[in-house]
Amino acid sequence: MTQAPAAPKTSRRRHDREIIALAVPAFGALVAEPLFVLVDSAIVGHLGTPQLAGLGVAAALLTTAVSIFIFLAYATTAVVARRVGAGDLSAAIRQGMDGIWLALLLGAAVIVLTLPAAPSLVELFGASDTAAPYATTYLRISSLGIPAMLVVMAATGVLRGLQDTRTPLYVAIAGFAANAVLNVGLVYGADLGIAGSAWGTVIAQWGMAAAYLVVVIRGARRHGASLRPDAAGIRASAHAGVPLLVRTLSLRAVLMIATAVAARLGDTDIAAHQIILALWSLMAFALDAIAIAGQAIIGRYLGADDPEGAREACRRMVQWGIASGVALGVLIVLARPLFIPLFTSDQSVKDTLLPALLVVALSQPVAGVVFVLDGVLMGAGDGRYLAGAMLVTLAVFTPVALLVPTLGGGLTALWWAMTLMMTVRMLTLWLRARSGRWVVTGATR
């Protein structure tokens, strides 16, 4: 990849326009999603501390359950984009419908498992006796919205594959607004307490799913694509998603191990770690927006039998990733006196936080490359390699992280271990990108 000649200025500008057109709305949609939990927290927080604690436990369980199935968006984007590149919009939407049907099936299965297991799950997460009833109530009601959120994921993948990231942004904004209004009305107007917050979120989620389905169904009718479930297509969607599921679970394991190690370091360190993790996640949204653009653009080029266009787009997006990472790193350093007081007034937490935060700032260019190449390989449908690479990364990170409490260095050492993790990811992804083995053209991989 690095030995190929640089793309001409006109080609770079074309790629820049494509990246901006897809990445900017994608970033808006990504940022809107966490606002659901923030709105719920703000409203429920006024009911009392036990209710807010219960919401925290239930929200963590729900976020974990939904994030596991993010492959519904990633895999669907890749297969739809390939068909778009090949000029077969009917087949593109047909494959997207297979992903949506799979989402409904998985969502139904999650409900069946969650409703009876809710009290045990809440207890497993260590909820107090006063918070547990509220957590159970919120979890049971909110689980009814999981199929809707999975449909939203799959349908978002369809639209991204169709090179449309604006519609998901509009739906996310409308869903956020509806969630806020419904929560206030049901929690306080109808006096339903935390149950009202859960019902408000569920209604908003199903409203978002309905909006997506209207858009996809209109597209299917316009291009003559069947809406009926196809068993072979659903199995193919599931098969394509398995490697990405392995990748996602491995990444979640990294984050869980890091949090567990931080907890062993003491209350000050875990408090500082949570602040850094929140900032790290926010920066990930910006970089993930470029990765989403990469999924859609790379899939389209490969589907159109244009391997050189795919390579040029990959090179340009890597440049974007590095530049974005440098900008975010500088922003962290310059803005730290402004945002650190927003999170804590405890001087010991601030003292622990600062050196680890500088490590995070230094690692952002590496993160920029990782996110972009992750998106490129997803767009190419190279899920098996991504799964294997993430398992290797987990194997390297785990012993290093677990040694931190023994060897010393505190939270700063833990975030150096996280930087090592990102560096290993970058190396494995760069080697794959440079090899060119991901460049498999055609309507299907």
C-alpha positions, -999 to +999 in steps of 0.1 A: +000+000+000+027+025+009+048+018-023+020+029-046+023+064-062+004+092-045-030+099-059-033+130-081-046+162-065-080+158-083-083+123-070-075+134-035-101+161-037-127+136-049-119+112-020-120+141+004-155+151-007-167+116-004-152+112+031-166+145+043-201+138+028-203+105+047-183+110+078-198+143+091-234+131+092-222+097+106-204+116+134-236+134+143-256+102+144-229+085+166-229+113+191-267+114+192-270+078+203-253+081+238-276+111+245-304+087+251-287+075+283-278+110+293-314+122+290-326+092+310-300+098+336-308+135+339-345+129+343-343+098+366-316+115+387-342+138+401-363+108+413-336+098+438-302+081+442-315+045+443-334+051+410-303+066+394-282+038+406-307+013+393-307+030+359-269+029+358-268-009+363-296-015+338-281+009+312-247-009+315-264-043+308-285-029+279-255-011+263-234-043+265-262-064+250-268-041+221-231-033+214-224-071+210-246-070+179-229-040+162-219-064+135-254-060+121-245-025+110-209-033+099-215-065+079-246-051+063-228-019+052-201-040+034-224-063+015-248-036+005-220-012-007-205-040-028-239-045-046-242-007-050-208-006-066-218-034-090-249-014-100-274-039-086-295-019-062-323-045-060-298-071-047-283-045-024-316-038-007-325-075-007-293-083+012-300-054+035-335-069+043-318-102+052-298-083+078-330-066+092-348-100+095-317-113+113-319-083+137-356-091+145-348-127+152-318-119+175-338-092+192-367-116+200-342-141+214-327-114+237-361-105+250-369-142+258-336-145+277-337-111+295-372-110+309-369-140+333-331-134+339-334-097+348-332-101+386-302-124+383-284-101+359-289-071+381-276-091+411-246-102+391-237-066+384-236-059+421-267-036+424-275-027+460-307-039+477-323-004+473-313+000+436-319-036+425-358-033+421-354-002+400-327-018+379-349-048+373-379-028+364-360-006+339-341-036+324-373-057+318-392-028+302-362-016+281-355-050+268-387-047+248-368-020+228-338-042+219-353-056+187-360-021+176-324-010+183-310-040+164-333-032+135-319+004+137-284-010+135-291-032+105-311-006+086-283+020+094-260-005+077-283-006+046-284+031+043-246+035+048-241+009+022-263+030-001-239+059+006-265+076+028-254+088+062-278+118+063-310+098+069-295+081+100-285+115+114-321+129+109-336+098+125-312+099+155-320+136+161-358+129+159-354+099+182-334+119+208-360+146+208-389+121+211-371+103+239-366+135+259-403+146+255-417+111+263-394+107+294-405+140+309-442+133+302-442+097+314-419+101+344-434+133+358-467+139+339-480+104+342-461+098+375-447+064+363-412+070+378-383+050+364-408+027+345-419+058+326-384+065+316-380+030+303-413+031+284-404+065+269-371+051+256-388+020+242-414+040+223-387+063+209-366+033+198-395+016+180-403+050+164-368+051+150-370+015+138-403+023+120-388+054+103-359+033+090-382+005+078-403+030+059-372+043+041-359+008+033-393-005+022-398+024-001-363+017-016-372-020-020-404-013-038-387+013-061-361-013-072-383-044-071-365-061-041-384-087-022-393-079+015-400-115+025-376-133+048-351-156+030-336-183+051-305-186+030-299-149+030-305-147+068-279-175+073-255-157+050-259-125+071-253-144+103-223-161+088-207-128+077-214-114+112-197-141+133-161-130+127-171-094+135-189-106+167-156-123+177-138-090+171-163-070+191-163-094+220-125-094+221-125-056+222-151-055+249-129-080+269-100-055+266-121-027+280-134-049+308-099-061+318-087-025+318-115-014+341-110-044+364-073-036+367-081+001+374-105-010+402-077-030+418-055+001+418-079+019+442-108+042+443-088+072+430-075+053+401-108+038+390-124+073+393-097+088+370-099+058+347-137+062+342-131+099+332-104+090+307-125+062+293-154+085+288-132+110+269-115+082+250-150+069+239-160+104+228-129+108+206-136+073+192-168+087+178-149+112+157-125+086+144-152+060+139-171+084+116-141+082+092-142+044+096-179+043+087-171+064+056-144+038+048-168+009+051-192+024+026-166+038+001-143+007+000-172-017-004-185+004-033-151+005-051-146-032-047-181-040-059-174-018-090-142-038-098-121-007-091-092-020-070-070+011-076-098+034-065-101+013-033-064+016-026-064+053-033-094+058-009-076+037+017-044+058+015-064+090+017-085+079+047-053+068+065-040+103+060-073+116+074-070+093+104-035+104+112-044+141+109-076+137+130-056+118+157-030+145+159-057+172+161-075+153+189-043+147+208-034+185+207-070+193+217-068+171+248-036+187+259-047+223+253-083+219+267-074+198+298-077+228+322-112+234+309-128+199+309-110+182+339-128+204+365-161+194+349-156+158+359-140+161+393-130+186+420-109+159+439-073+170+436-060+134+441-081+123+411-068+152+390-032+143+399-038+107+389-057+117+358-033+141+342-002+119+333-025+091+320-044+117+300-012+128+283-005+092+273-039+091+257-032+123+238+001+108+224-017+077+213-044+094+192-026+093+159-022+056+164-059+053+171-067+073+140-049+047+118-065+018+137-101+031+133-096+039+096-080+005+087-106-013+107-133+004+086-114-003+054-111-040+061-148-042+072-158-025+040-138-052+021-156-079+040-123-091+056-140-101+089-120-133+095-087-114+095-102-087+118-113-114+143-079-131+143-060-098+147-082-088+176-077-121+193-039-116+189-042-081+204-062-095+234-036-121+240-008-095+240-027-070+261-041-092+289-008-103+306+007-068+303-024-052+319-027-078+346+010-071+356+004-034+362-007-037+398+023-059+406+050-039+387+036-005+397+031+026+376-006+030+385-031+043+360-004+058+338+011+023+333-024+009+326-029+035+298+005+027+284-007-009+282-038+004+264-015+023+240+004-010+234-029-026+226-037+000+200-002-002+186-005-040+181-039-034+164-023-008+141+005-032+132-017-061+124-041-040+104-013-022+085+003-055+075-030-066+061-036-034+043+000-034+028-004-070+017-033-061-006-051-094+002-081-075+013-086-062-023-112-087-035-134-072-062-169-082-073-205-080-061-198-106-035-166-115-017 
